[in-house]
């Protein structure tokens, strides 16, 4: 596995590699952007990228622009050596490991999230968050120039906005959604799970329990969004609930579940740790 920290060095290396392998009609680059503290969810992204591409690039970059004032940028889990080992054992070809000064300059061009879709749900709870997400993803995609880039469905709104950016800016990359990976007890894998003490982790299971309840209600024919959300909130209390919502795949609010075109989302804080989860129907 080759480790590169310079964006220019990575661009040049990938350009030369692409030229050298241009005789292979199926040559492709798969890209998995991460903020580090890798877990089984990230490994599933890497596995999918390896299945579909000849060369796999993973980035580890704790992006400062997507953290709001007072959030956990300074204490976000960092496991650099363990992350490198995970990438190596997972068969990653190139690990891109830049610093903030490698990615950002003094007078930055702004990438802004959509005025509607970027400021509801997670965007309403964290105004400006998605500006930082889209900015760094745009930069990373331009550096790597991948054939495909892989994102988890757990961050459904992020996935939706990145897909929208790629479509509207006519970018030549395929965005590949990958299913959420869970612990045996149902807790969705997240780097922030490391913050949870045992009692909090048990409380956090209410999030996935509420989603299972919603799924069971839909399977029995209940499609009224208000009824489903009310039942979910009964399970989630007394957590600090930021939102429980049912939206279309385009993130329009729904009064009734549309099978094949709905996402049920939850964001709640457990012991001060903000956790996201969802199911796609």
Backbone bond lengths (Angstrom), bond angles and torsions (degrees), N, CA, C in turn:
res aa  C-N    CA-C-N  psi(-1)  N-CA   C-N-CA  omega(-1)  CA-C   N-CA-C  phi
1 X - - - 1.467 - - 1.527 109.72 -
2 X 1.331 115.45 131.60 1.459 121.32 179.51 1.524 109.37 -97.10
3 X 1.348 117.18 131.62 1.461 122.15 178.81 1.527 109.07 -108.50
4 X 1.333 115.61 125.90 1.465 122.08 -177.01 1.524 108.67 -129.56
5 X 1.333 116.80 137.18 1.465 120.37 178.86 1.527 112.56 -111.27
6 X 1.318 117.92 -21.81 1.464 121.55 -177.10 1.528 111.30 -89.13
7 X 1.343 118.35 126.03 1.464 120.04 176.10 1.531 113.06 -57.24
8 X 1.333 117.42 -42.34 1.454 120.41 -179.36 1.521 110.94 -65.29
9 X 1.331 116.78 -42.16 1.461 119.97 178.39 1.529 110.78 -61.75
10 X 1.324 116.29 -41.20 1.467 119.44 179.41 1.519 111.12 -66.16
11 X 1.320 117.85 -44.01 1.464 120.49 178.81 1.525 110.79 -59.24
12 X 1.326 116.62 -45.21 1.466 120.83 -179.22 1.527 111.24 -65.40
13 X 1.332 116.10 -41.96 1.464 120.14 -179.27 1.529 110.59 -63.57
14 X 1.330 116.57 -44.37 1.461 119.76 -179.31 1.523 111.36 -68.67
15 X 1.333 116.78 -34.42 1.456 120.21 177.62 1.531 110.68 -63.69
16 X 1.320 116.36 -46.17 1.467 120.39 179.81 1.525 111.24 -67.22
17 X 1.321 116.75 -38.78 1.466 120.30 178.57 1.519 110.51 -64.24
18 X 1.336 116.26 -42.10 1.469 120.27 178.85 1.527 110.84 -62.27
19 X 1.330 116.56 -40.26 1.467 119.96 177.93 1.514 110.84 -63.66
20 X 1.331 115.87 -44.05 1.469 120.42 -177.14 1.521 111.74 -65.43
21 X 1.330 116.73 -28.97 1.462 120.81 -176.44 1.524 111.75 -106.90
22 X 1.327 116.57 16.04 1.467 120.57 -176.01 1.520 112.72 -66.64
23 X 1.329 116.93 -19.51 1.466 119.44 178.40 1.526 111.76 -73.18
24 X 1.334 116.63 -15.62 1.463 120.27 177.63 1.528 108.49 -86.64
25 X 1.311 115.60 112.93 1.456 120.21 -175.59 1.528 112.86 -62.15
26 X 1.336 116.52 -26.75 1.461 119.84 -176.41 1.524 112.44 -101.46
27 X 1.336 118.18 17.66 1.462 119.37 179.24 1.523 110.30 -66.35
28 X 1.313 115.40 132.51 1.459 120.50 -179.77 1.519 109.24 -153.09
29 X 1.324 114.44 157.77 1.467 121.91 179.45 1.520 108.72 -115.57
30 X 1.322 116.43 125.77 1.455 122.13 173.49 1.516 109.69 -104.00
31 X 1.322 116.83 138.62 1.463 121.09 -174.07 1.528 110.31 -128.44
32 X 1.335 115.65 131.55 1.458 122.55 177.56 1.527 108.65 -122.86
33 X 1.337 118.79 102.19 1.459 120.64 177.46 1.532 110.70 -83.55
34 X 1.335 117.66 134.00 1.461 121.44 179.23 1.526 109.81 -138.90
35 X 1.340 115.19 167.74 1.464 120.97 172.35 1.523 110.73 -107.03
36 X 1.332 116.84 15.09 1.457 120.49 178.77 1.513 112.32 87.48
37 X 1.358 115.99 -167.54 1.469 122.12 -173.50 1.526 108.79 51.90
38 X 1.330 115.70 54.27 1.459 121.97 -170.85 1.531 111.55 -67.47
39 X 1.332 115.19 146.78 1.462 122.30 179.01 1.531 108.84 -142.48
40 X 1.324 115.45 -170.39 1.457 119.93 -176.17 1.513 114.48 -59.97
41 X 1.329 117.20 -29.44 1.464 119.61 176.75 1.509 111.75 -64.87
42 X 1.343 116.40 -43.13 1.467 119.87 176.88 1.536 110.71 -64.60
43 X 1.327 115.78 -39.31 1.474 118.97 179.83 1.526 110.74 -62.01
44 X 1.339 117.27 -36.20 1.464 119.85 177.60 1.528 111.30 -65.19
45 X 1.336 117.48 -35.36 1.465 120.82 175.97 1.527 110.39 -65.20
46 X 1.331 115.68 -44.07 1.463 120.36 179.97 1.533 110.04 -63.72
47 X 1.318 116.10 -42.63 1.472 120.21 179.81 1.525 110.85 -60.15
48 X 1.323 116.35 -44.90 1.474 119.88 178.76 1.528 110.88 -63.31
49 X 1.331 116.54 -40.33 1.462 120.44 178.99 1.521 111.08 -63.33
50 X 1.321 116.92 -39.79 1.465 120.53 179.56 1.527 111.46 -68.03
51 X 1.327 116.25 -34.58 1.466 119.80 179.11 1.520 111.75 -65.36
52 X 1.338 116.75 -30.88 1.457 120.30 -169.65 1.527 114.33 -107.69
53 X 1.336 118.48 -3.05 1.471 120.47 -173.87 1.521 111.68 -141.47
54 X 1.323 115.44 157.18 1.457 121.96 177.68 1.526 112.05 -78.55
55 X 1.329 116.32 -32.65 1.458 121.13 -176.25 1.522 108.98 -132.68
56 X 1.342 117.01 135.78 1.465 121.45 -176.81 1.520 110.10 -121.72
57 X 1.336 114.58 129.08 1.461 122.63 176.33 1.521 108.41 -114.32
58 X 1.331 116.26 131.40 1.461 121.93 172.56 1.518 107.90 -117.56
59 X 1.329 116.46 135.69 1.466 119.68 173.66 1.520 109.46 -109.75
60 X 1.327 115.47 143.00 1.461 122.47 171.69 1.517 106.53 -122.72
61 X 1.331 114.84 109.85 1.462 119.86 -178.06 1.514 108.83 -150.18
62 X 1.314 116.60 115.01 1.450 121.96 177.42 1.524 107.65 -80.52
63 X 1.318 115.16 99.10 1.456 121.59 -169.31 1.532 112.13 -78.52
64 X 1.327 118.58 111.72 1.466 120.03 -175.35 1.523 114.14 -69.92
65 X 1.332 118.42 -24.98 1.463 119.81 -172.84 1.523 113.78 -75.86
66 X 1.327 118.70 -11.65 1.463 119.70 178.99 1.524 112.64 -97.30
67 X 1.334 117.11 1.60 1.456 121.91 175.54 1.523 109.24 -98.53
68 X 1.319 116.36 131.93 1.459 120.77 176.63 1.522 110.07 -85.12
69 X 1.311 116.26 163.84 1.457 121.60 177.99 1.524 109.64 -57.68
70 X 1.345 115.38 130.56 1.457 120.22 179.52 1.508 114.41 88.62
71 X 1.337 118.25 -4.03 1.464 120.74 177.57 1.535 109.86 -83.31
72 X 1.332 115.26 -171.94 1.464 120.62 -165.62 1.526 115.19 -94.84
73 X 1.324 117.79 32.65 1.464 119.73 179.79 1.531 111.73 -56.67
74 X 1.333 116.64 -45.70 1.461 120.53 -174.63 1.527 113.37 -71.73
75 X 1.317 117.23 -24.23 1.465 118.72 -178.48 1.532 113.21 -111.95
76 X 1.327 116.97 6.79 1.466 119.91 179.33 1.528 109.22 -57.01
77 X 1.340 118.64 136.10 1.472 120.45 -174.80 1.532 112.65 -55.32
78 X 1.329 115.82 131.92 1.467 121.53 176.18 1.524 108.37 -124.46
79 X 1.322 115.71 122.82 1.467 121.81 -178.26 1.528 108.45 -137.35
80 X 1.328 115.45 59.28 1.460 120.65 -169.78 1.523 113.02 -56.03
81 X 1.314 117.40 -50.22 1.463 120.05 -176.57 1.520 111.09 -67.41
82 X 1.329 116.85 -41.58 1.464 119.97 177.65 1.526 110.45 -64.02
83 X 1.334 116.69 -39.05 1.465 120.70 179.23 1.527 111.30 -63.43
84 X 1.310 116.32 -42.30 1.465 119.89 177.92 1.523 110.90 -60.96
85 X 1.334 115.93 -41.12 1.462 119.97 179.89 1.519 111.18 -65.57
86 X 1.340 115.99 -42.27 1.467 120.06 178.34 1.527 110.61 -60.13
87 X 1.329 116.81 -43.82 1.464 120.54 179.67 1.526 110.94 -63.53
88 X 1.315 115.22 -42.39 1.470 119.16 -179.76 1.525 111.01 -63.46
89 X 1.345 116.52 -46.36 1.463 120.47 -179.53 1.525 112.17 -67.92
90 X 1.336 116.74 -24.98 1.470 120.99 -179.91 1.521 112.77 -85.16
91 X 1.337 117.02 -1.39 1.460 120.47 176.71 1.514 114.82 82.03
92 X 1.349 116.86 23.66 1.469 119.97 176.66 1.522 109.51 -66.46
93 X 1.323 116.67 137.43 1.471 120.73 -179.38 1.523 111.52 -83.34
94 X 1.347 116.37 -43.33 1.472 120.72 -177.38 1.525 108.96 -134.52
95 X 1.324 115.87 129.38 1.450 121.59 173.03 1.522 108.27 -107.37
96 X 1.329 115.20 117.71 1.468 121.45 178.99 1.522 107.77 -95.09
97 X 1.344 116.43 118.12 1.461 122.06 -170.14 1.528 109.48 -129.71
98 X 1.330 118.24 67.83 1.468 120.67 -176.49 1.524 112.74 -82.35
99 X 1.308 116.23 166.87 1.457 123.56 171.11 1.537 108.39 -103.60
100 X 1.335 115.80 168.39 1.464 119.95 -176.78 1.519 112.09 -58.24
101 X 1.335 116.72 -38.58 1.465 119.83 -178.69 1.529 112.14 -70.54
102 X 1.329 117.32 -17.64 1.464 120.54 175.60 1.533 111.39 -76.89
103 X 1.323 116.59 -25.59 1.461 122.00 -173.19 1.526 112.33 -101.44
104 X 1.345 117.02 -36.17 1.458 120.59 -173.88 1.523 112.12 -117.69
105 X 1.349 114.37 144.70 1.452 121.66 175.30 1.521 110.83 -105.52
106 X 1.323 115.29 -169.18 1.466 120.39 -176.73 1.520 111.21 -80.16
107 X 1.319 117.90 -43.49 1.458 122.63 -175.67 1.527 108.55 -115.95
108 X 1.329 116.05 88.17 1.460 122.16 -168.68 1.529 112.80 -86.24
109 X 1.323 116.19 140.14 1.462 122.02 167.04 1.529 107.83 -69.37
110 X 1.324 117.74 138.51 1.458 121.55 -176.29 1.522 111.54 -94.36
111 X 1.322 115.86 135.23 1.455 122.93 168.45 1.522 106.16 -109.49
112 X 1.339 117.25 121.37 1.455 121.07 -174.93 1.523 110.72 -109.16
113 X 1.308 115.63 138.40 1.456 121.16 175.24 1.526 109.94 -67.84
114 X 1.332 118.46 155.68 1.473 120.71 176.96 1.522 111.32 -55.10
115 X 1.314 116.51 145.74 1.467 121.07 -173.26 1.525 112.98 -68.90
116 X 1.330 117.05 -22.16 1.463 119.69 178.67 1.525 110.14 -102.87
117 X 1.327 116.41 -64.05 1.461 120.78 -174.40 1.533 112.92 -63.35
118 X 1.332 116.57 -27.37 1.456 119.94 -177.63 1.513 114.16 -85.09
119 X 1.335 117.50 -4.20 1.462 120.62 -175.64 1.527 112.91 -128.78
120 X 1.331 115.90 27.39 1.459 121.19 170.63 1.526 107.59 -117.45
121 X 1.332 116.25 163.51 1.462 122.52 176.24 1.531 111.11 53.17
122 X 1.318 117.61 -116.06 1.470 120.46 179.90 1.522 111.26 -59.72
123 X 1.317 117.02 -35.88 1.455 120.81 178.64 1.511 113.03 -68.49
124 X 1.331 117.26 -30.26 1.457 120.80 176.01 1.520 110.89 -74.69
125 X 1.342 116.00 -38.86 1.462 120.05 178.29 1.526 111.71 -68.87
126 X 1.328 115.86 -31.44 1.472 120.84 -175.35 1.536 109.12 -132.46
127 X 1.328 117.97 71.07 1.469 120.58 -175.41 1.520 112.15 -59.03
128 X 1.328 115.61 126.89 1.462 121.37 -178.44 1.510 113.58 95.64
129 X 1.330 116.53 -13.55 1.476 120.65 -179.34 1.524 111.95 -55.94
130 X 1.324 116.26 -46.46 1.469 119.02 -174.91 1.530 112.43 -73.89
131 X 1.322 117.88 -20.04 1.466 118.74 171.23 1.532 109.64 -59.51
132 X 1.328 115.81 -45.74 1.454 120.45 179.09 1.511 113.03 -66.64
133 X 1.340 116.44 -39.25 1.466 120.31 178.93 1.524 110.57 -62.22
134 X 1.333 116.72 -50.75 1.459 120.05 -176.98 1.526 111.38 -65.91
135 X 1.322 116.85 -35.38 1.460 120.16 178.92 1.516 111.11 -61.90
136 X 1.322 116.72 -49.94 1.465 118.73 -176.28 1.527 111.27 -70.50
137 X 1.338 117.48 -36.29 1.464 119.30 178.84 1.525 110.55 -66.02
138 X 1.326 116.89 -40.88 1.467 120.35 175.48 1.528 110.88 -58.13
139 X 1.322 116.72 -46.66 1.462 120.79 179.40 1.529 111.17 -60.78
140 X 1.319 116.71 -48.01 1.464 120.60 -177.09 1.526 111.67 -64.88
141 X 1.336 117.00 -40.46 1.462 119.50 178.23 1.526 111.01 -65.06
142 X 1.328 117.25 -36.30 1.465 120.15 177.97 1.523 112.11 -70.01
143 X 1.319 116.64 -32.03 1.467 120.22 178.41 1.530 110.61 -71.87
144 X 1.336 116.42 -48.11 1.465 120.96 -173.89 1.524 112.06 -83.30
145 X 1.337 116.54 -33.26 1.467 121.82 -176.78 1.532 110.91 50.54
146 X 1.332 116.94 56.10 1.467 119.59 -175.37 1.519 112.95 -78.80
147 X 1.322 114.37 162.33 1.456 120.29 170.92 1.525 109.98 -74.22
148 X 1.335 114.70 -42.50 1.464 121.73 -179.40 1.524 109.04 -137.41
149 X 1.336 115.73 146.36 1.467 121.24 174.45 1.527 108.01 -127.75
150 X 1.330 116.07 143.62 1.460 121.86 -167.83 1.528 110.97 -116.92
151 X 1.348 115.27 128.65 1.453 121.91 -178.50 1.522 109.48 -135.63
152 X 1.330 116.71 144.12 1.452 121.22 -179.09 1.511 113.00 -78.65
153 X 1.321 116.28 145.83 1.463 121.91 177.80 1.524 112.15 -71.21
154 X 1.331 118.14 -16.40 1.469 119.48 179.86 1.521 110.88 -59.21
155 X 1.336 116.61 -38.90 1.463 120.86 175.49 1.523 108.30 -92.83
156 X 1.332 114.94 70.52 1.468 120.85 -169.15 1.518 112.59 -64.42
157 X 1.332 117.38 -41.90 1.463 119.59 -178.37 1.523 110.69 -68.68
158 X 1.319 116.60 -40.15 1.460 120.58 175.28 1.522 110.81 -59.24
159 X 1.325 116.54 -46.42 1.459 121.73 178.49 1.518 111.08 -58.75
160 X 1.325 116.55 -43.90 1.461 121.09 -179.54 1.523 111.50 -62.40
161 X 1.345 116.83 -44.24 1.463 120.52 -177.13 1.522 111.83 -70.44
162 X 1.324 116.98 -36.80 1.466 119.78 177.07 1.530 110.02 -65.58
163 X 1.326 116.37 -42.90 1.468 120.00 177.66 1.519 110.85 -61.73
164 X 1.336 116.62 -39.77 1.465 120.95 178.34 1.526 110.84 -65.15
165 X 1.327 117.64 -42.66 1.464 121.66 178.63 1.527 110.77 -60.20
166 X 1.326 115.74 -46.19 1.462 120.13 -179.35 1.523 111.01 -62.11
167 X 1.332 116.86 -40.80 1.462 120.85 179.48 1.518 111.90 -67.89
168 X 1.345 116.49 -48.39 1.461 119.86 -173.47 1.528 112.91 -73.93
169 X 1.320 117.23 -25.48 1.465 120.49 178.79 1.532 111.96 -97.87
170 X 1.349 116.44 9.33 1.463 122.69 173.97 1.533 111.45 55.05
171 X 1.329 115.94 45.30 1.454 121.32 -179.44 1.523 110.14 -85.36
172 X 1.322 115.70 142.61 1.473 121.36 -174.56 1.528 110.62 -92.99
173 X 1.316 115.91 65.63 1.460 120.90 176.37 1.520 107.77 -145.52
174 X 1.316 116.05 142.54 1.467 121.39 175.70 1.529 108.55 -93.98
175 X 1.325 116.66 125.09 1.457 121.30 176.93 1.531 107.87 -90.53
176 X 1.334 116.28 122.19 1.462 121.80 -175.65 1.530 109.52 -110.29
177 X 1.333 118.12 113.67 1.472 120.64 176.33 1.534 109.70 -77.69
178 X 1.330 116.12 142.87 1.469 121.56 179.43 1.524 108.41 -128.03
179 X 1.338 115.72 136.63 1.461 121.56 -175.09 1.530 112.36 -59.92
180 X 1.319 115.34 150.28 1.456 122.45 177.31 1.526 110.55 -65.10
181 X 1.320 116.27 138.97 1.463 122.30 175.77 1.522 108.00 -102.48
182 X 1.339 116.16 136.69 1.459 121.21 -175.15 1.532 111.34 -125.19
183 X 1.334 114.47 156.51 1.452 120.21 168.41 1.530 108.33 -69.50
184 X 1.338 116.64 167.76 1.463 120.10 -179.30 1.519 111.83 -59.98
185 X 1.342 117.28 -30.10 1.459 120.14 -179.49 1.519 113.43 -85.06
186 X 1.332 117.00 1.33 1.469 121.06 174.94 1.506 115.22 103.74
187 X 1.331 119.27 -12.84 1.460 121.30 -178.88 1.523 110.29 -65.33
188 X 1.330 116.88 126.46 1.463 121.12 178.38 1.522 109.87 -67.72
189 X 1.326 116.85 134.15 1.455 120.51 179.92 1.526 110.28 -66.37
190 X 1.326 115.68 136.44 1.458 122.40 179.52 1.516 108.01 -156.05
191 X 1.329 116.53 143.81 1.459 119.81 176.40 1.521 111.02 -60.40
192 X 1.329 117.12 -31.34 1.464 120.87 -178.38 1.532 112.89 -74.78
193 X 1.331 118.16 -9.73 1.462 119.51 175.23 1.530 111.07 -59.96
194 X 1.328 116.16 -22.65 1.465 120.30 179.54 1.520 112.36 -62.97
195 X 1.318 117.82 -20.99 1.455 121.69 179.25 1.530 112.17 -73.59
196 X 1.332 117.52 -22.87 1.460 121.94 -168.71 1.530 111.82 -78.29
197 X 1.324 116.32 128.65 1.454 120.33 169.42 1.530 107.05 -80.49
198 X 1.356 118.66 163.87 1.471 120.31 -174.05 1.527 114.77 -50.58
199 X 1.331 118.32 -43.07 1.463 120.37 -179.55 1.528 110.84 -64.72
200 X 1.325 116.90 -39.74 1.468 120.95 179.38 1.522 110.99 -68.03
201 X 1.326 115.85 -38.01 1.459 119.08 179.44 1.527 110.64 -62.31
202 X 1.336 115.89 -39.38 1.460 120.02 176.88 1.520 110.54 -63.28
203 X 1.327 116.62 -41.18 1.456 120.69 177.37 1.531 111.49 -63.23
204 X 1.332 115.91 -36.57 1.463 120.72 -177.73 1.527 112.38 -63.52
205 X 1.335 116.75 -21.81 1.465 120.06 179.41 1.525 112.47 -65.10
206 X 1.349 116.40 -16.28 1.463 119.66 176.63 1.530 110.84 -63.06
207 X 1.331 116.44 -27.14 1.469 119.38 -178.79 1.520 110.49 -66.30
208 X 1.341 117.14 -53.00 1.462 119.24 179.21 1.526 111.03 -67.96
209 X 1.341 117.51 -31.28 1.471 120.12 176.85 1.524 111.20 -62.78
210 X 1.325 116.17 -40.01 1.469 119.52 179.42 1.524 111.32 -64.99
211 X 1.324 116.12 -36.07 1.466 120.25 178.62 1.527 111.30 -71.04
212 X 1.332 116.67 -36.14 1.466 119.22 175.77 1.525 110.60 -65.28
213 X 1.345 116.21 -38.67 1.461 120.31 176.18 1.524 110.81 -60.72
214 X 1.334 115.98 -44.11 1.464 120.13 179.10 1.519 110.95 -61.50
215 X 1.318 116.42 -43.94 1.466 120.85 -179.96 1.525 110.75 -62.35
216 X 1.339 116.31 -41.30 1.461 120.18 179.52 1.530 111.11 -64.78
217 X 1.331 116.69 -39.11 1.461 120.07 178.67 1.519 111.15 -63.84
218 X 1.327 116.58 -42.43 1.465 120.54 179.31 1.521 110.25 -64.72
219 X 1.325 116.13 -41.27 1.475 119.62 -178.54 1.528 111.42 -64.68
220 X 1.340 116.63 -23.92 1.467 120.77 177.51 1.524 112.16 -91.96
221 X 1.346 116.57 3.76 1.456 119.79 174.05 1.515 116.17 103.53
222 X 1.351 118.06 -0.40 1.461 120.46 178.31 1.524 109.39 -80.81
223 X 1.329 116.62 116.35 1.466 121.24 -178.00 1.525 112.45 -117.23
224 X 1.317 118.16 -3.01 1.462 121.40 -179.28 1.528 109.54 -72.67
225 X 1.312 116.74 118.22 1.462 121.26 -174.20 1.520 111.67 -62.07
226 X 1.330 117.20 -41.05 1.465 120.78 -177.83 1.524 110.94 -62.10
227 X 1.328 117.42 -42.72 1.461 121.22 179.98 1.526 110.84 -64.80
228 X 1.311 116.71 -42.27 1.469 120.95 -179.46 1.522 110.39 -64.89
229 X 1.321 116.44 -45.75 1.466 120.95 -178.42 1.527 111.12 -64.08
230 X 1.334 117.14 -40.04 1.463 120.76 178.50 1.523 111.02 -60.67
231 X 1.325 116.95 -42.79 1.463 120.67 178.68 1.528 111.78 -66.29
232 X 1.316 116.49 -35.86 1.460 120.34 178.38 1.528 111.03 -66.78
233 X 1.321 116.56 -42.60 1.466 120.89 -178.38 1.528 110.56 -63.71
234 X 1.327 117.36 -34.58 1.464 120.50 177.27 1.527 111.11 -60.20
235 X 1.327 117.33 -35.31 1.466 121.48 178.50 1.522 110.73 -77.41
236 X 1.321 117.06 -38.22 1.469 122.02 -173.85 1.529 112.71 -72.36
237 X 1.327 118.32 -29.54 1.462 119.59 -179.60 1.523 109.18 -62.67
238 X 1.348 120.82 141.13 1.467 126.44 9.00 1.535 114.03 -100.31
239 X 1.314 119.22 33.53 1.460 120.39 176.10 1.528 109.93 -64.07
240 X 1.319 116.08 158.96 1.468 120.60 172.93 1.528 107.35 -79.68
241 X 1.315 116.17 102.82 1.464 121.30 -174.66 1.526 109.21 -90.17
242 X 1.318 116.44 124.18 1.466 120.35 176.39 1.532 110.29 -89.09
243 X 1.322 116.75 -42.13 1.457 119.46 172.91 1.526 109.82 -165.02
244 X 1.321 114.64 152.35 1.465 124.18 167.50 1.515 104.47 -133.15
245 X 1.307 117.84 120.58 1.461 119.61 -171.41 1.521 111.03 -147.02
246 X 1.313 114.83 152.11 1.470 122.10 173.34 1.516 107.44 -119.82
247 X 1.335 116.07 121.44 1.460 121.20 -175.99 1.520 109.97 -132.25
248 X 1.314 114.89 165.37 1.459 120.50 172.66 1.521 109.12 -77.79
249 X 1.316 117.28 172.89 1.464 120.85 178.38 1.528 111.04 -63.69
250 X 1.335 117.28 -20.17 1.469 121.48 175.38 1.525 112.12 -93.27
251 X 1.328 116.22 8.51 1.463 123.21 176.33 1.526 113.59 65.93
252 X 1.327 114.45 37.62 1.452 120.35 167.77 1.527 108.06 -96.82
253 X 1.331 116.79 136.42 1.459 120.83 -178.76 1.522 110.23 -63.30
254 X 1.332 116.47 139.08 1.455 121.93 -178.47 1.521 110.49 -116.35
255 X 1.328 116.48 140.21 1.462 121.28 173.06 1.521 110.53 -86.29
256 X 1.333 115.87 -24.48 1.456 121.58 178.29 1.531 109.05 -136.70
257 X 1.311 115.55 143.45 1.466 121.07 177.37 1.516 109.57 -62.46
258 X 1.320 115.88 133.67 1.461 122.23 173.09 1.518 107.28 -110.44
259 X 1.315 117.12 108.46 1.458 120.77 -176.55 1.520 109.96 -61.10
260 X 1.315 115.87 130.98 1.460 121.07 -178.00 1.509 113.70 87.51
261 X 1.347 117.08 -4.90 1.469 119.52 -177.97 1.525 111.45 -144.07
262 X 1.331 117.17 30.89 1.462 119.48 -177.28 1.522 111.54 -132.76
263 X 1.332 114.29 148.46 1.461 122.20 172.78 1.518 107.19 -130.36
264 X 1.327 115.99 130.96 1.459 121.37 175.41 1.520 107.64 -104.38
265 X 1.337 116.07 122.37 1.456 120.57 -170.58 1.526 111.39 -120.73
266 X 1.329 114.40 146.09 1.456 121.87 175.40 1.521 108.58 -134.14
267 X 1.329 115.93 136.59 1.459 121.00 165.97 1.525 107.15 -132.02
268 X 1.335 115.54 125.58 1.458 120.42 179.79 1.519 108.92 -146.29
269 X 1.314 115.62 155.42 1.460 121.32 177.35 1.525 109.54 -104.96
270 X 1.322 114.92 136.32 1.456 122.43 177.43 1.522 107.08 -123.34
271 X 1.327 117.21 113.34 1.457 120.05 -178.55 1.511 113.32 58.51
272 X 1.322 116.70 30.94 1.459 121.00 -179.41 1.512 114.71 88.92
273 X 1.352 117.36 -4.14 1.463 121.54 179.21 1.515 110.09 -97.49
274 X 1.313 115.66 121.75 1.462 121.55 -178.12 1.533 109.02 -82.03
275 X 1.334 116.08 125.16 1.464 121.55 -177.49 1.525 110.23 -125.61
276 X 1.334 115.15 139.66 1.459 123.57 178.54 1.518 110.09 -113.76
277 X 1.318 116.31 147.44 1.453 120.29 170.75 1.521 107.90 -159.83
278 X 1.313 116.12 163.99 1.466 120.78 179.66 1.514 110.80 -165.97
279 X 1.298 116.16 167.03 1.470 122.40 167.55 1.518 107.88 -130.34
280 X 1.319 115.05 144.49 1.459 122.33 177.58 1.522 107.38 -103.12
281 X 1.322 116.78 123.82 1.466 121.66 -178.34 1.520 110.34 -101.60
